[in-house]
Amino acid sequence: MSEADARGEDRVLTIVGIGVDGLAGLSPRAWAALDGATTIHGSPRQLALLDGADSLSATPRKPLSRPLMPGLVGDVREALDHGGVFLASGDPMFFGLGATIARIVPDFGGRIASIPSPSSVSLAAARLGWPLAEIPTVNLLTRSPAMLLPHMFPGARFFVLCADAEGPASVAEYLTSQGAGHAQVHVFSELTPDGGQHHVTTASDLARQRGGEWSDLVMLAVEMPSGTWSGPAHGLASHAPGLADDVFEHDGQITKQIPRSVVMSLLRPYPGALLRDVGGGSGSISIEWIRAAAGARSECFEADPVRRARIERNARRLGIDVDHHVLQLRGAAPQIAPTTPYFPLADAPDAVFIGGGLTAEGMLDWAWGALRAGGRLVATAVTAEAEALLHAHRDVYGGQILRLGVEHLRPLGRYSGWEPTRNLVIYFCDKPEQPNAGESALQEGGPEAT
């Protein structure tokens, strides 16, 4: 235990935002924090910006580890115990190091004091006269350009944070591949309140300028064409549930478009909510859930490794972040339990969907037990045996059951006729704050297809 812990004092970790203009852009408060630091942590580029400060010449400097994790955890602990200060680009809490540290500091009994400089996005918005609060920023520092897809709709504007000088061309190539080559792209490099580079072009032209004339400190502002355009992204602009079935790669194991729309309305996604999707199939439910609300996450259970790989491909193609735990793929349920820091056992899902494996032993009990109080369970069945389990669960815990039938108009000789699909039974129930004293009436059954 540190001396500060022994005294019961709050420990504060200071993060100083520094811009391309270096020392000249620091506020008196930032200078005071650096002058009082026992150690200054930062990237080699940021630490080099301090070379002109005589008052900091004797202060030890420690470059951030690469990769950042898990070394950052030790650096945070050291800084809290001994009064270290971190340097971060621009506004530390805006897609910056501060946001990462914010997830670590509470574990060591500390809190953050962030001293921001203007972010590159705020500087770009000021140059363009764009209302910053109304325009999203897409972080591609460690992500694929496919993350842009949810933001690509007629007339959309968005900022893009790039990892390096190659980023603008990669973004432009993706925009062009999606039929938006005539989107206008502003390339900003080395931005300061008083200077920096600003280049205006189209996505198709920028795609041919690999590397360009800008540094690694580069970002973009994109203006999508108004009206409609042809290309793969067209038709995916709406985030309302019910993407066409052929948008997904699948082997037939998919919750079809119309039933999926109904299921999604019953699941009720909202910003930041966590879904547990059992029997992922093609991943359509998890993907629609994440698309429907900002910050929504899903852990998707699928026993078949071939289907898990297919789910990942579908997610990446549709702009879903698989690499940063927005969509977490898992094996068979209920044998596998969440183990990663992003999905600890205490992080109960806000909703559970069972689209496959319903008759697996203990499945409904496992799903219901995992669901947080106030959360919602939605389960579907196509066999009489699976439906019986839903009725048994309803008898104990309540909820509603509906049967959905869909008919499509198909050719019938020289005419047309209605062709019905297999009916789908849908059960949905909200988990009460106080558990029901009754015992589960669930019965064991044979394996339900996943």
N, C-alpha and C positions, 0 to 999 in steps of 0.2 A: 504493500500500500504506500502511495506517495505521501509526502508531508502535507500536501494540500488536501488529500482525502482524509488524513488523520484529523485535520482541523475542521473538516466538514465544510470546506469552502468550495464554491463553484469554480471550476476551471474553465478558462476561456481560450479557445484556439483562434488566433487572428489570421485572417487570409486577406492579403493585399492584392487588389486588382491592378495590373500594370498594362499599359497600352504599348503600341509600337513606338510612341514618342518617349518611352522610358521614364527617366527621372523627372523630366520636365512636366509630365502629366500627373505627378503624385501630389496629393493634397497634404496639408500640414499634419492631419491625423495619420495618414499613411506613413509619412516620414517619422512621426513619433513612434509608431509601432515597429518600424524597421530599426530605428535607433535603440529601442529597448529589447530587441531580440537577442537571444543567446545563440540561436542558429537560424539561418534563413534557408528554407527549402524551396526548390523551384526547378524548372527545366533548365538545361544549359543555356539556352537562348535568353531566358528571363534573368538568370543569374548574371549573365554577361552585361545586361543593361545597367547593373549596379556598379560597374567598374569605375565610373567617374565620381563616385561618392566617397570622399575621404573619410567621412564619419563611419562608413560601413566597411572600411578596408580590413579591419581586424576581426570582424564578425565571421565566424565559420559559416561556410556555405555547403549545402548538401544537395546534389542533383537528385531529382526524383528517379526512382527505379523504373526500368523498362523490361518487361511490361509493368504497368503501374501497380497491379495487384500481384501478390499479397504484400509487397514491400511497403505500400502506403500505410497499412495498418500499423506497422511498427513505427513509422515516421510520425503518425498522428499521436500515438502513445507517448513517444519521446517529446514531441512538441508540447503536449499538454503538461507533462511532468516538469519540463525544464524551460518553458517560455519560448519555444520556437515559433517562427512565423512562416507561413507559406505564401509564395507568390503564385498568382493565377492570371490568366489572360482576361483583360477587360473586366466585366462583371462576373465575379467568381460563381455566383449563384445562378447564372443564366447559361445553361449547358456547359458549365465549367467545372474546374476542380472542386470548387466549394460544394456543388451539388453532390459530388461523389463523397466528399469528406462528411457531409451532413448525415450520411447513412452510417458512418463509423463512429463519430464523436460521442453520441449518447451511450454507446457500449462502455465507454471509459469515464462516464460521469462528467462529461464536459459539454460545452456549447460553443457556438460559432459567433465570432464578430467579423463580419465581412466589410471590407472597405473597398467599394467598387470604383473602377474607372468606367468610362462609357464603353459599352460592348460594341463590337463591329457592326452588329445588327442595328443598334440604335443610331450609330453614325450613318449607316447606309440609309435608314429610314429618313433621317434628317435631310440627307442629300436629295432624296427622291420626293420628299413631301408625302410619304406614305404613313398612314395612321398605324403606329407600331402595335397598339393593343388589338387591332383587328386582323393582323396578318400573321399567319403561322410561320414558325421557323422549323426547318427540317434538319436534324443533326445527322450528317453523313461522315462524321469524323472517323467512325469505325463501322459504318453501315453501308449496305448496298444502295445504289441509286434507285432500286425498286421500291425503297421506302417512300419515294415521291408519289407513287401511284394514287394513294388515298387523297392527295391534294390536287390532283390533275383533273380539273373540270373547267368548262368554258368560262373565261373571264377571271379565273383564279389568279391570285398573286401570292407568292411565298418566298421566303428567304431560305438559302441553303448554306450550311456551314460545311466547308470542304476540308479534307485532311491535308492536302498538299496542292502543288501547282498542277498536278494531273487531274485533280477533281473536276474543274470546270468542263473539260472535254468529256469526261466520263458521264457527267450529268447531261451534257448536250447530246451525247450519243444515245442515252436512254430516252430522253424526250423525243428525239427524232425517230427512234425505233417504235415509239408508241403513237406515231402520227402527229406529233406536235413540233415538227421541225421549224415551223414558222413562229414559235413562241419567242418573245423578246427576252433576252438575257442581259442583265447588267453584271459585269464582272468588277468587283472591288478588291483592291490589293493594297496592303500596307496602310490601311485607313487610320487617320488621326483626325481630331477635330478640325485641323487646319489644312490637311493634305491627304495624299494617297492617290492611287490610280483608279480611274473609272472608265471602263470600256463597254460600249453598247453594241450588241450584235444579235443575231438569231441563233437558235439552237443548232440548226443545220450547218451554219457557217462556223460556229464555235467547235462543233464536233471535228472539224478538219484542222483545228489549231491546237494539236496536242502539245501541252506545255505552255504555249502562249508566251507572253512577255511579263508575267507576273510571278511573284514569289510564292512560297508555301503559305504565307499568311493571306489567304484569299477566300472570299465568300461571294455568293451570287444572290441576285434578286431576279425572280422569274415572273414574267407576265404571260399567262396562257392566252391563246387566241380566244376571242369571243365567238359566240355561235357554236355550231357543231363542227366536228372534223372527223375524218375517217382514220381508223387505226385501232390497234388492240385495246387502247385505253378507253376508247369511246364505248359507252354503255356500262362502264364501271364507275362513273362519276358519283352516282347516288350511293349513299351509305345505308339506305333502307334495305332491310333483309329481303332476300329472294333473288339472289344472283342466279342466272341461268345455269342449268345443270352442266352444260358443255363448257362452262368457265373452269370447271374442276376436272382434273385428271382423276378418273375413278374406274373401278372394276365392277360397277353395278351396286356396290355397297355405299350408298349415299342417301341422305335424307333429301328427297326430291324437292324441287323448287317451291311448290305451293305448300306442302306440309311443313317445309323448313320455315317459310314465312310465318305460319301459325305457331310453330314451336318457338321461334325467336320472340314473337309477341308475348308468349306465355313466360319465357325466361326473364324478360324485362331487363336487358342490359343497361347499365348506367356507368358514368365515368369512374374509373378506378376499380370496378367490381371484378372479382375473380370467379371464373367458371371452372367446374370440374366436369369434363366431357368424357363420358365412358362409352367405349365402342366407337372410336373416332372415324373409322371407315376412310373417307376421303378428306376429313378435316373440315367439312363445310360448315358445321355448327360453330366450331371454335373460331374459324376465320370470320364468319359473319358476326359473331359476338365481339371480336376485337375491332372490326371495322365500324361497329355500331356506336361505340362510345369512346371518348378520349381516355386513354390510360387503362382501358379494360384489358384483362389478362385471362389466359386460359391454360389449364393443364389438361392435356389430352391423352387419355389412356387408350392404347390400341395394341392388342396382343400380337398381331401379324407384323413382322419387321418390314415386309415389302410394302404394306400399307403405311407404316410409319414413315418410310422414305418418301412415299407418294404424298403424304400429308405435308411433309417438309417442303417438297417441290411446289405444291399448291400454295402454301403460305408465302414462300419467297416470291413467287411470281405475282402474287396479289398484294405485295407490299407489306407483309406481316413480318415483324422482327422476331426471328427464331433464335438469333445469337445472343440476345440480351434478356432472355427469360420472359418476354411478353407472351410467347407461346412455348410452353414446356412440354416436350413429348415424352411419354412414359410407356412402359410395357403393359402387361395384363393387370387388370384390377379384379378383385381387391387385394391381390397378393403383394403389389408394390405400393409402398407408402411414400409420400413426399419427403425428400431428404435435403434438398438444396436450400441455401440461405434465403432464396427468393420465395420459396414455398415451404416454410417450416410447418411442422405438424400443428402449431398453434394458429397458423393462418388458415382458418376455416373458410371454405368457399362460400361465396354469396349466393351461388346457384349451382345446382347439379343437374346435368342432363344424362340420362341413360338411353342411348340409342341402340345399344347392342349388349349382349351378355346378360340380359335381365334375369334369366333363369339360373345363372351361375350361383352356386351355394353362397348364401349370405350377402349377395350383391345389394339388395335393397336396404338391408340393415346397415351395411357398411356405408352406403351413400347417405342414408338418413342420419347416421351417427356423425358423419364428417361435416354435414351442413351446419352452418352457424344458425343460432336462434334468429328467427325472422327471415331466414333465407328461403329459397324456393326450390323444390324438387320437381323436375319434369321428366317423365319417362314414357317411352312409346313401346307398343307391342303390335305384332302382326299375327301371333299364334294364340290359340285358346289357352295354352298352358301359361304363357307369359301374361296374358290378360287376367287370368285368375289370380296371379300374384298381385297385380295392381288393385283388384277388388279387395283382396285380403288386407293390403296396406291401407286402403281407404277406410275399411271397416274399423281399423284401430286409430288411425291418425286423421281421418277426414280428408278433405280435398275434393276435387271434381274429376270426372272421367268423361271424355267425349270420344265419339268415333267419327273420323273424317274420311269422306269419300270424294274422290276427284274423277271427273270424266272428261276426256279429250275428244274433240271432233276429229274423226279419222275417215279416210276414203272407205267406202263400202260399195264395191262394184262401180257402177256409173254414178253413184250417189255418195252421200256422206252419212255417217252415223256416230253415235256416242259410244266410246270405248271406256269402260270403267277401269280404274286401277284398284289394286288391293286396298281394302280399307285399313286405316291406321288408327289404333286406339291410343289416345293420349291422356295421361294422368298428370295432374299438377296439384301441388299442395304446398302451403307455407308452413314452415316449422315454427311452432309456438315458442314463446319465451320460456314457459315452464313445460318440462317433458310430460307426456301422457303417462299415467301410472299403469296403463294396460300393457300386457305383454304382446309382443309382435305375433301376429297371426300368419306370418309369411310361411309359405310351404316351399320345400325343396322341389326342384324340377330338373328337367333335362337341359342341356346346353342350348341357349338361344343364339342364333347366328349373329356374329359381330361383323 
